[in-house]
Amino acid sequence: MTNLLDLLPVPPTLLALGEPTHGESAFLQIRTELFLALAQRGYRSIALESDRAAGLVADEFVQGSATVTLERALAEGFSHGFGDAPANRDLLVRMREYNAGRPTAERLTFHGFDAPLEITGAPSPRAFLLRVCEYLGQDRTAEIDSLVGDETRWSDQAAIWEPGRSVGGTPEAQRLRVLADDLLTELYLHAPRRPDGWRAAYAQATSAVAVLRYHAAAAAPLGREERFARLVAVRAALMAENLLAIRAAEADRGPTLVFAHHRHLQRDPGTTTMAGTEVTWCSAGAIVGSLLGDGYAVVVGSLGVSPALGIGEPEPDSFEGALQRDGDLPRYVPASTVRPAGKRTHDYRYFPLEQATVDHADVLLHVPTGTDPAMLAARILALPGTTQLVASEETGAPEGAWGDRFFSVGPDHRRPFATIVERDVPGFDEEAGLDRPGVFRLNLDLGRTEFTRLFGFPPADFPQHRHEYDFARLDTVLPHPAYARHGFVGIVMPGPQMLPEIDRLLAIAHARAVARRARM
């Protein structure tokens, strides 16, 4: 892919990469590769659409903490369920590996920039306030508990649509806002004496302020559409505030990459339709872009097909349809070169490109297709003479293998040249984490020569090198954890950017199978 920074007229201090939908892993996988490449160009931090306070846990893992495991970092370091995404697991592991042995000034830092809330609700500020008090050495538990009261009042999602039910307008909530503001003042007073842990405590304090602001907005006596627009705008403002704070903290270390849904990062106003009424608000990107000027650049994601989400080919006259015609691999496209086009049908799985978004973007990232087992299977079956066997009860396969695909030249499947598997085999092959939702692995029989060329040692020497590999890593050609000694490699969830290399390796594996069959 083209070097993204070469397409930008001015090097930004905050580079935004937006995905058009949550759930298509290709964008996250490209993001991880992009960030590691940007690290070679001076970038030292990444900010994701995830709770800022929770992100502190993920960053502890990234910095090499011995007390924060990867499992805890994924479970507690992300909000909105994003810790379940395999590509986010890869991001944390690769950042930690990058940081190992480097001085603090050169280490990569992980940030969340979202507030700890969703459009449909927010928690109470209790946990955030208590953590700030703990840092300050103040015990105000009784006072906070009495003001918070029943926690379920705060998490009542119906209050978003019925302002009279919101706790945000109560005297207790107003007193909590004053208390949170007072704690912020105390934090600044303590900074000279206790710099260690100050930034973490500050993130907790601002999270408390954020949820209190959001609850206050939910209590405003506005009409349904107006209140929805107001809540979305408040969340955008909280995101923008966090992004600016992150940039202030990272200013002396290098630029920051921010990754989120492009609706949060685009410069043009966000719009949606409710009950026939169009509501509009300024996104976090619009706010930050207006304040940072040329220091903010935005790359808007575009998607052609997503097998994982069931999204088919776009209409030919849409932006995405035009981009589909220009190539079958992910690529960056200067927004200024994209011609006017129609808007793709919107089905809430994907937010299509619009003229205003393209006009206000710097670059587009177009992904023609995501990958999944069926898509790769079709690619393999296009090779001459290839047949497929899908393991099932009828084929006599054990239940744990049902659905696995085996590809051979001719009808004899005793020695497939490629397989696609979606499950671990307990006690035998479980290091790739294939039991994670949506995870699969493409396995290829490459033989001794290509295996040795790829890894620098022959298949027979694999046991001495096993410890060098993270077999759960995505987008990486790895020795097969169980069959490497036979010349097999595996690629976990290869993204579309890997298709040329997959085709090359498939050709090698297929040619070996053809030659083997000819000798029979």
C-alpha positions as CSV (number, residue, x, y, z in Angstrom):
1,M,0.0,0.0,0.0
2,T,1.1,3.6,-0.6
3,N,2.7,5.3,2.3
4,L,-0.1,7.2,3.9
5,L,2.0,10.1,5.1
6,D,3.2,10.8,1.6
7,L,-0.4,11.6,0.6
8,L,-0.8,14.4,3.2
9,P,0.5,17.9,2.3
10,V,1.2,18.7,6.0
11,P,2.4,16.2,8.6
12,P,-0.4,16.1,11.2
13,T,0.1,15.8,14.9
14,L,-3.2,13.9,15.1
15,L,-3.9,11.5,12.3
16,A,-7.4,10.1,12.3
17,L,-8.3,6.7,10.7
18,G,-12.0,6.0,10.5
19,E,-13.7,2.7,9.9
20,P,-17.2,2.8,8.3
21,T,-18.6,0.0,10.5
22,H,-17.8,-2.0,13.6
23,G,-17.3,-5.7,13.0
24,E,-15.2,-5.8,9.8
25,S,-11.8,-6.9,11.1
26,A,-9.9,-5.8,8.0
27,F,-9.9,-2.2,9.1
28,L,-8.5,-3.1,12.6
29,Q,-5.9,-5.3,11.1
30,I,-4.8,-2.6,8.6
31,R,-4.8,-0.1,11.5
32,T,-2.4,-2.2,13.5
33,E,0.0,-2.5,10.6
34,L,-0.3,1.2,9.9
35,F,0.5,2.1,13.5
36,L,3.6,-0.1,13.7
37,A,4.8,1.5,10.5
38,L,4.1,5.0,11.8
39,A,6.1,4.2,14.9
40,Q,9.1,4.1,12.6
41,R,8.2,7.7,11.5
42,G,8.0,9.1,15.1
43,Y,4.4,8.2,16.2
44,R,4.4,7.2,19.8
45,S,0.7,6.9,20.7
46,I,-2.6,5.5,19.6
47,A,-6.1,6.5,20.8
48,L,-9.1,4.2,20.2
49,E,-12.8,4.7,20.5
50,S,-12.9,3.1,23.9
51,D,-13.3,4.3,27.5
52,R,-10.4,6.5,28.5
53,A,-10.3,5.3,32.1
54,A,-10.4,1.7,31.1
55,G,-7.6,2.3,28.6
56,L,-5.2,2.9,31.6
57,V,-5.3,-0.9,32.2
58,A,-4.6,-1.7,28.6
59,D,-1.6,0.7,28.7
60,E,-0.2,-0.9,31.8
61,F,0.1,-4.1,29.8
62,V,1.6,-2.3,26.8
63,Q,4.2,-0.7,29.1
64,G,5.3,-4.2,30.3
65,S,3.5,-4.5,33.6
66,A,4.1,-7.8,35.3
67,T,0.7,-7.6,37.2
68,V,-1.6,-6.9,34.2
69,T,-2.0,-10.0,32.1
70,L,-3.1,-9.9,28.5
71,E,-6.5,-11.4,29.5
72,R,-7.1,-8.7,32.0
73,A,-6.0,-6.0,29.6
74,L,-8.5,-7.2,27.1
75,A,-11.3,-7.7,29.6
76,E,-10.9,-4.4,31.6
77,G,-8.8,-2.2,29.2
78,F,-11.6,-1.8,26.6
79,S,-15.2,-0.7,26.6
80,H,-18.1,-1.5,24.3
81,G,-16.9,-5.1,23.9
82,F,-13.9,-4.1,21.8
83,G,-11.5,-6.2,23.9
84,D,-13.1,-9.2,22.1
85,A,-11.8,-8.2,18.7
86,P,-8.8,-10.4,17.8
87,A,-7.0,-7.5,16.1
88,N,-7.1,-5.5,19.4
89,R,-5.4,-8.4,21.1
90,D,-2.7,-8.2,18.4
91,L,-2.4,-4.5,18.8
92,L,-1.6,-4.7,22.6
93,V,0.8,-7.6,22.2
94,R,2.8,-6.0,19.4
95,M,3.0,-2.7,21.2
96,R,4.3,-4.4,24.3
97,E,6.9,-6.2,22.2
98,Y,7.9,-3.0,20.5
99,N,8.4,-1.3,23.9
100,A,10.5,-4.1,25.4
101,G,14.0,-2.7,26.2
102,R,13.2,0.8,24.9
103,P,13.6,4.0,27.0
104,T,10.3,5.7,28.1
105,A,10.6,8.5,25.6
106,E,10.5,6.0,22.7
107,R,7.8,3.7,24.0
108,L,4.3,3.4,22.5
109,T,1.4,4.5,24.6
110,F,-2.2,3.2,24.4
111,H,-5.1,5.6,25.1
112,G,-8.9,5.4,25.0
113,F,-10.6,8.6,24.0
114,D,-14.2,7.9,24.6
115,A,-16.2,8.7,27.7
116,P,-17.4,5.7,29.7
117,L,-20.9,5.8,28.2
118,E,-23.0,5.0,25.2
119,I,-25.7,7.0,23.5
120,T,-28.3,4.9,25.3
121,G,-27.0,5.5,28.8
122,A,-24.1,6.1,31.3
123,P,-23.1,4.6,34.6
124,S,-22.9,6.4,37.9
125,P,-19.7,8.4,38.7
126,R,-19.2,6.4,41.9
127,A,-16.3,4.2,40.9
128,F,-14.4,7.0,39.2
129,L,-14.7,9.4,42.2
130,L,-13.6,6.7,44.7
131,R,-10.4,6.1,42.6
132,V,-9.6,9.8,42.6
133,C,-10.1,9.9,46.4
134,E,-7.9,6.9,46.8
135,Y,-5.1,8.7,44.9
136,L,-5.6,11.8,47.0
137,G,-5.7,9.9,50.3
138,Q,-9.2,11.0,51.1
139,D,-11.9,8.8,52.4
140,R,-15.2,10.3,51.1
141,T,-16.9,7.0,50.5
142,A,-19.9,7.7,52.8
143,E,-20.5,11.1,51.2
144,I,-20.3,9.7,47.7
145,D,-22.5,6.7,48.4
146,S,-25.2,8.8,49.9
147,L,-25.3,11.1,46.9
148,V,-25.2,8.3,44.4
149,G,-27.8,6.2,46.1
150,D,-29.3,3.3,44.1
151,E,-26.9,2.6,41.2
152,T,-29.8,1.3,39.1
153,R,-31.2,4.8,38.8
154,W,-28.1,5.8,36.9
155,S,-28.2,2.9,34.4
156,D,-31.9,3.2,33.5
157,Q,-31.8,3.4,29.7
158,A,-35.4,4.5,29.6
159,A,-34.2,7.8,31.1
160,I,-32.5,8.7,27.8
161,W,-35.9,8.9,26.2
162,E,-37.9,10.1,29.2
163,P,-36.1,13.1,30.8
164,G,-38.3,13.0,33.8
165,R,-36.8,9.6,34.8
166,S,-33.2,10.9,34.5
167,V,-31.2,11.2,37.7
168,G,-29.1,13.9,36.1
169,G,-31.3,16.8,37.2
170,T,-31.6,15.8,40.8
171,P,-29.9,17.9,43.6
172,E,-27.7,14.9,44.4
173,A,-26.4,14.8,40.9
174,Q,-25.7,18.5,40.9
175,R,-23.8,18.1,44.2
176,L,-21.8,15.3,42.7
177,R,-20.8,17.6,39.9
178,V,-19.5,20.1,42.4
179,L,-17.7,17.4,44.3
180,A,-16.0,16.1,41.0
181,D,-15.0,19.7,40.2
182,D,-13.5,20.1,43.6
183,L,-11.5,16.9,43.3
184,L,-10.1,18.1,40.0
185,T,-8.8,21.2,41.8
186,E,-7.3,19.0,44.5
187,L,-5.5,16.9,41.8
188,Y,-3.7,20.0,40.5
189,L,-2.7,21.0,44.0
190,H,-1.2,17.5,44.6
191,A,0.6,17.3,41.3
192,P,4.0,18.7,42.6
193,R,4.0,16.3,45.5
194,R,2.7,13.2,43.8
195,P,3.4,13.2,40.1
196,D,3.4,9.3,39.9
197,G,-0.1,8.2,39.1
198,W,-1.4,11.7,38.5
199,R,-2.4,11.3,34.9
200,A,-4.3,8.1,35.7
201,A,-6.2,9.9,38.6
202,Y,-6.9,12.8,36.2
203,A,-8.4,10.4,33.7
204,Q,-10.6,9.0,36.4
205,A,-11.7,12.5,37.5
206,T,-12.6,13.6,34.0
207,S,-14.5,10.4,33.5
208,A,-16.6,11.2,36.5
209,V,-17.2,14.7,35.2
210,A,-18.1,13.2,31.8
211,V,-20.8,10.9,33.0
212,L,-22.3,13.7,35.2
213,R,-22.5,16.0,32.2
214,Y,-24.1,13.3,30.2
215,H,-26.8,12.6,32.8
216,A,-27.5,16.3,33.1
217,A,-28.0,16.5,29.3
218,A,-30.3,13.4,29.5
219,A,-32.4,15.3,32.0
220,A,-33.0,18.3,29.8
221,P,-36.7,18.8,29.0
222,L,-36.3,18.6,25.2
223,G,-38.2,16.9,22.5
224,R,-37.1,13.4,21.6
225,E,-35.2,14.3,18.4
226,E,-33.7,17.4,19.9
227,R,-32.6,15.6,23.0
228,F,-31.0,12.8,20.9
229,A,-29.1,15.3,18.9
230,R,-28.0,17.0,22.1
231,L,-26.8,13.7,23.7
232,V,-24.8,12.7,20.6
233,A,-23.3,16.2,20.5
234,V,-22.3,16.0,24.2
235,R,-20.6,12.7,23.7
236,A,-18.7,14.2,20.7
237,A,-17.6,17.1,22.9
238,L,-16.4,14.7,25.6
239,M,-14.5,12.7,23.0
240,A,-12.9,15.9,21.6
241,E,-11.9,17.1,25.0
242,N,-10.2,13.7,25.6
243,L,-8.4,13.8,22.3
244,L,-7.1,17.3,23.0
245,A,-5.9,16.2,26.5
246,I,-4.2,13.2,24.9
247,R,-2.4,15.4,22.4
248,A,-1.3,17.7,25.2
249,A,0.2,14.7,27.1
250,E,1.9,13.4,24.0
251,A,3.0,16.7,22.4
252,D,6.7,16.3,23.3
253,R,6.8,12.6,22.2
254,G,5.4,12.6,18.7
255,P,2.2,12.5,16.7
256,T,-0.8,10.4,17.6
257,L,-2.9,8.0,15.5
258,V,-6.6,7.9,16.5
259,F,-8.9,5.1,15.3
260,A,-12.7,5.0,15.5
261,H,-15.8,4.9,13.5
262,H,-15.5,7.6,10.9
263,R,-18.8,9.2,12.2
264,H,-16.8,10.3,15.2
265,L,-13.8,11.5,13.2
266,Q,-15.2,13.2,10.0
267,R,-14.9,16.9,9.7
268,D,-18.4,17.4,8.3
269,P,-21.5,17.4,10.6
270,G,-23.0,14.1,11.5
271,T,-26.6,13.5,10.5
272,T,-29.2,10.8,11.1
273,T,-33.0,10.6,10.7
274,M,-35.4,10.0,13.6
275,A,-39.1,9.6,13.0
276,G,-38.7,11.4,9.7
277,T,-36.8,14.3,11.2
278,E,-33.1,14.9,10.3
279,V,-30.9,15.7,13.3
280,T,-27.4,17.1,13.0
281,W,-24.5,17.5,15.3
282,C,-20.7,18.3,15.2
283,S,-18.5,15.2,15.5
284,A,-15.4,15.0,17.7
285,G,-13.4,15.3,14.4
286,A,-15.2,18.5,13.5
287,I,-14.5,20.0,16.9
288,V,-10.8,18.9,17.0
289,G,-10.3,19.8,13.3
290,S,-11.5,23.3,13.9
291,L,-9.1,23.8,16.8
292,L,-6.0,22.0,15.4
293,G,-6.3,23.2,11.8
294,D,-3.6,21.5,9.7
295,G,-2.5,19.5,12.7
296,Y,-5.6,17.3,12.1
297,A,-5.9,14.9,9.1
298,V,-8.6,12.4,8.6
299,V,-8.7,9.2,6.6
300,V,-12.2,8.0,6.0
301,G,-12.8,4.2,5.6
302,S,-14.7,2.8,2.6
303,L,-15.9,-0.8,2.3
304,G,-16.9,-2.8,-0.7
305,V,-17.9,-6.3,0.5
306,S,-17.9,-7.8,3.9
307,P,-18.5,-11.6,4.1
308,A,-18.4,-11.4,7.9
309,L,-21.2,-8.9,8.0
310,G,-23.2,-10.1,5.0
311,I,-22.6,-6.9,3.1
312,G,-22.7,-7.5,-0.7
313,E,-21.4,-5.5,-3.7
314,P,-22.3,-1.8,-3.7
315,E,-24.4,-0.1,-6.4
316,P,-22.2,0.7,-9.4
317,D,-23.0,4.4,-9.3
318,S,-22.1,4.8,-5.6
319,F,-18.7,6.0,-4.3
320,E,-17.9,2.5,-3.1
321,G,-19.0,1.1,-6.5
322,A,-16.6,3.4,-8.3
323,L,-13.8,2.6,-5.9
324,Q,-14.4,-1.2,-6.4
325,R,-13.7,-0.8,-10.1
326,D,-10.2,0.6,-9.5
327,G,-8.6,-2.4,-7.9
328,D,-9.1,-5.5,-5.7
329,L,-6.7,-4.7,-2.9
330,P,-6.9,-2.2,0.0
331,R,-5.5,1.2,-0.9
332,Y,-5.3,4.8,0.1
333,V,-6.9,7.3,-2.3
334,P,-6.5,11.1,-2.0
335,A,-10.0,12.4,-1.4
336,S,-9.4,15.2,-3.9
337,T,-9.2,12.7,-6.7
338,V,-12.5,11.0,-6.0
339,R,-15.3,12.0,-8.4
340,P,-18.8,12.9,-7.2
341,A,-21.1,9.8,-7.0
342,G,-24.3,8.6,-5.4
343,K,-24.8,7.4,-1.9
344,R,-24.9,3.6,-1.3
345,T,-28.0,2.1,0.3
346,H,-27.7,2.4,4.1
347,D,-28.8,-0.6,6.1
348,Y,-27.3,0.2,9.5
349,R,-24.5,-2.4,9.2
350,Y,-22.4,0.1,7.3
351,F,-22.3,3.9,7.1
352,P,-21.7,4.7,3.4
353,L,-19.7,7.5,2.0
354,E,-21.5,10.8,1.4
355,Q,-20.3,13.7,-0.7
356,A,-19.8,16.0,2.3
357,T,-17.7,13.5,4.1
358,V,-15.5,12.9,1.0
359,D,-15.2,16.7,0.4
360,H,-13.9,17.2,4.0
361,A,-11.6,14.2,4.1
362,D,-7.9,14.1,3.3
363,V,-7.7,10.5,2.2
364,L,-10.0,7.5,1.7
365,L,-9.0,4.0,2.7
366,H,-11.0,1.6,0.5
367,V,-11.2,-2.0,1.4
368,P,-12.7,-3.9,-1.5
369,T,-13.5,-7.0,0.5
370,G,-13.1,-8.6,3.9
371,T,-12.0,-12.2,4.2
372,D,-13.7,-15.2,5.8
373,P,-13.3,-19.0,5.3
374,A,-15.9,-19.2,2.5
375,M,-14.2,-16.3,0.5
376,L,-10.8,-18.0,0.8
377,A,-12.2,-21.4,0.0
378,A,-13.6,-20.0,-3.3
379,R,-10.1,-18.6,-4.1
380,I,-8.5,-22.0,-3.5
381,L,-11.2,-23.9,-5.5
382,A,-10.3,-21.7,-8.5
383,L,-7.0,-23.6,-8.7
384,P,-7.0,-26.3,-11.4
385,G,-8.2,-29.7,-10.3
386,T,-8.8,-28.7,-6.7
387,T,-11.6,-30.4,-4.7
388,Q,-12.9,-29.6,-1.3
389,L,-13.9,-31.9,1.6
390,V,-15.9,-30.3,4.4
391,A,-15.6,-32.3,7.6
392,S,-19.0,-33.5,9.0
393,E,-20.7,-36.3,10.8
394,E,-21.3,-37.9,7.4
395,T,-17.6,-37.9,6.6
396,G,-16.8,-39.6,9.9
397,A,-15.0,-36.6,11.3
398,P,-15.0,-35.9,15.1
399,E,-17.5,-33.3,16.1
400,G,-14.8,-30.8,17.0
401,A,-13.7,-30.7,13.3
402,W,-17.1,-30.3,11.7
403,G,-17.0,-27.4,9.3
404,D,-13.2,-27.6,8.7
405,R,-12.3,-27.5,5.0
406,F,-9.7,-29.7,3.3
407,F,-8.4,-29.0,-0.2
408,S,-6.7,-31.5,-2.5
409,V,-5.8,-32.0,-6.1
410,G,-8.2,-34.7,-7.3
411,P,-10.7,-36.7,-5.2
412,D,-8.1,-38.2,-2.8
413,H,-8.1,-36.1,0.4
414,R,-5.6,-38.2,2.4
415,R,-3.0,-35.4,2.0
416,P,-4.5,-32.0,1.5
417,F,-2.3,-29.1,0.3
418,A,-4.4,-26.5,2.2
419,T,-6.9,-26.5,5.0
420,I,-9.1,-23.9,6.7
421,V,-9.9,-24.6,10.4
422,E,-12.1,-22.7,12.8
423,R,-11.6,-24.6,16.1
424,D,-8.9,-25.5,18.5
425,V,-8.0,-29.2,19.1
426,P,-7.7,-29.4,22.9
427,G,-4.3,-30.8,24.0
428,F,-3.0,-30.8,20.4
429,D,-3.5,-27.5,18.6
430,E,-4.9,-24.7,20.7
431,E,-2.2,-22.0,20.7
432,A,-3.8,-20.0,17.9
433,G,-7.0,-19.3,19.9
434,L,-9.2,-20.5,17.1
435,D,-12.2,-20.9,19.5
436,R,-12.4,-17.1,19.6
437,P,-15.5,-15.8,17.7
438,G,-14.8,-15.2,14.0
439,V,-11.2,-16.6,14.1
440,F,-10.0,-19.1,11.6
441,R,-6.6,-20.2,10.2
442,L,-5.5,-21.0,6.7
443,N,-2.9,-23.8,6.6
444,L,-0.7,-24.6,3.7
445,D,1.7,-27.4,2.9
446,L,4.8,-25.6,1.5
447,G,7.5,-28.2,1.9
448,R,11.0,-28.0,3.1
449,T,12.4,-25.5,0.6
450,E,9.8,-22.7,1.0
451,F,9.5,-23.3,4.7
452,T,13.2,-22.8,5.1
453,R,13.2,-19.7,3.0
454,L,10.4,-18.2,5.1
455,F,11.8,-18.9,8.5
456,G,15.5,-19.5,8.1
457,F,15.5,-23.0,9.4
458,P,14.2,-26.4,8.1
459,P,11.0,-28.0,9.3
460,A,12.9,-30.5,11.3
461,D,14.4,-27.8,13.5
462,F,11.0,-26.3,14.4
463,P,11.0,-27.6,18.0
464,Q,14.1,-25.5,18.8
465,H,12.4,-22.4,17.5
466,R,8.8,-22.9,18.8
467,H,9.2,-20.4,21.6
468,E,9.9,-17.6,19.2
469,Y,6.4,-17.5,17.8
470,D,3.0,-16.1,18.9
471,F,0.7,-18.6,17.2
472,A,-2.4,-16.4,17.8
473,R,-1.0,-13.4,15.8
474,L,-3.1,-12.3,12.8
475,D,-1.8,-11.6,9.3
476,T,1.4,-13.4,9.8
477,V,2.8,-16.5,8.0
478,L,3.8,-18.7,10.9
479,P,5.1,-22.3,11.3
480,H,2.0,-24.5,12.0
481,P,2.1,-25.3,15.7
482,A,1.3,-29.0,15.2
483,Y,2.5,-29.8,11.6
484,A,5.5,-27.5,11.1
485,R,7.8,-30.5,11.0
486,H,6.0,-31.6,7.9
487,G,6.5,-28.2,6.2
488,F,3.1,-26.7,7.0
489,V,2.5,-23.0,7.8
490,G,-0.5,-21.3,9.1
491,I,-2.0,-17.8,8.8
492,V,-4.6,-16.7,11.3
493,M,-7.3,-14.5,9.9
494,P,-5.4,-13.2,6.9
495,G,-6.7,-9.8,6.0
496,P,-7.3,-8.6,2.4
497,Q,-3.9,-6.9,2.2
498,M,-2.3,-10.4,2.4
499,L,-4.1,-11.8,-0.6
500,P,-1.1,-11.4,-3.0
501,E,1.1,-13.3,-0.6
502,I,-1.6,-15.9,0.0
503,D,-1.9,-16.4,-3.8
504,R,1.8,-16.9,-4.0
505,L,1.9,-19.5,-1.3
506,L,-1.2,-21.2,-2.6
507,A,0.5,-21.6,-6.0
508,I,3.5,-23.3,-4.3
509,A,1.3,-25.6,-2.2
510,H,-0.9,-26.4,-5.2
511,A,2.1,-27.1,-7.5
512,R,3.5,-29.5,-4.9
513,A,0.2,-31.3,-4.8
514,V,-0.1,-31.5,-8.6
515,A,3.5,-33.0,-8.8
516,R,2.7,-35.4,-6.0
517,R,-0.4,-36.6,-7.8
518,A,1.5,-37.0,-11.1
519,R,4.0,-39.4,-9.3
520,M,1.2,-41.6,-8.1
